[in-house]
């Protein structure tokens, strides 16, 4: 790494990791036992991170695309962690920025069919652009019916939950759309304790796989793969940035990001 290189930064994992503890030694720097002190970041003027956590972006990538490496790496990591294989069918619950990243990643890795749900029309349009074969509404039963009809009643190979929230609705829907002996990959964040009846998932022998952030798997970083995806021509994931604001208007940016009726997908703040 040289001064002046344009980079995407792993802020919470490799950028602070000691590179010598139990977790660092097998690539899961997010769980480093001896991380460097956090010197701030986000919207600060300056931050400090270790060079190991900096990943050079390609010359044909814009800074906006560079800022998308991190959210895309979350989905890349999840699919690798749950041992996704080329040719598998996928259901994606939710088409916000993480859900759209899951669609883009599954498409890049060779999913045979991608069925997604979307709450808003602009999300549905983006899901199709990312590579979803079928997009349905978030109304109860729509995704279940689509997955059943397109798999001869068996269910998809992997369901990706990207909604999170405060209820078990998306988790139960995920369990409903996957086949027996399969995986539900959880990318959404659940901010409160939720209750769930595990009898049906247990009888179907479903694994609920939780992931957080990214890692270095088999010597290859999730960040590096995300950069490869974004630099592979004019990749559609770059189009999810719908709103851009200057730092002085950061509050407006947060409000637009929160209000999905504004048709926002991803809001960026320019430095």
Residue, then its C-alpha position, 0 to 999 in steps of 0.5 A: x500500500x502506498x500513500x495516495x492509493x484509493x482504498x476501501x477500508x475494513x473499519x471494524x475488523x482488519x483495520x484494527x486487528x492485531x493479526x496475531x491472536x486466535x481469531x486473526x490467525x484464521x481470518x476472522x479479524x472482526x473477533x480480534x482479541x487485541x484490537x487497536x484502540x478505535x480512533x473514531x471515523x464515520x464522518x470525521x475529518x481523519x481516521x487511523x487504521x492499519x494498512x492490513x485493513x485497506x484494500x486498493x480499489x480498481x482504477x475504473x471504480x469511482x469513490x462512490x463505488x468504493x464506499x459500496x465495498x463495505x455493504x457488499x462485502x457483508x453479503x459476500x461474506x454471508x454467502x461464503x460463510x453458509x457455503x453457497x454453491x454455484x447452481x443453488x436457488x436463492x430467496x432474498x427477503x427484503x430489497x433494501x441496500x443489504x438485500x440488494x447486495x445479497x441479490x448482486x452477490x448471489x448472481x455473481x456467484x452463479x445462483x440458478x434462480x433468485x426470488x426476492x421480495x420488496x416492500x416498495x416499487x423502487x426497491x422492486x425495480x432495483x432488485x430486478x436490476x441487481x439480477x433477481x429473476x422474480x420479484x414479489x411484494x412483501x405481502x404475506x404469502x407472496x414470497x412463499x407462493x413464488x418459491x413453491x411454484x418455482x421449485x416444484x413445491x420443494x423450496x429454495x436451497x438458501x433463504x437470505x433474511x435481510x430485514x431484521x427488526x423487532x418481530x420474527x416475521x422475516x425469520x418465519x418467512x425464511x423458514x417457510x420458503x427453504x426446502x428441508x435440510x437447508x440454510x437460512x442466512x441472517x444478514x438483518x439486524x434484530x434490535x430487540x429480543x424476539x420469540x420464535x417457535x422452532x418446531x417447524x424449522x427443527x422438523x425441516x432440519x433448517x440451520x439458521x446461520x448468523x453472520x456479522x461483517x466480513x472475514x478472510x476465508x481461505x486466504x481471500x478477503x470478502x472485501x477483495x471479492x466485493x471489489x472484484x464484483x464492483x470492478x467487473x464492468x459497469x456493475x449495477x450495484x453502483x446504481x443503488x446510490x440514490x441520494x448524495x449530500x454534502x456534510x453540511x446537509x448530513x441531517x437531511x441525508x439521514x432523514x432521506x435514508x430513513x424515509x423509504x417513501x423518498x425512494x432512497x436506497x443508499x444515501x452517501x455523504x460526500x467529503 
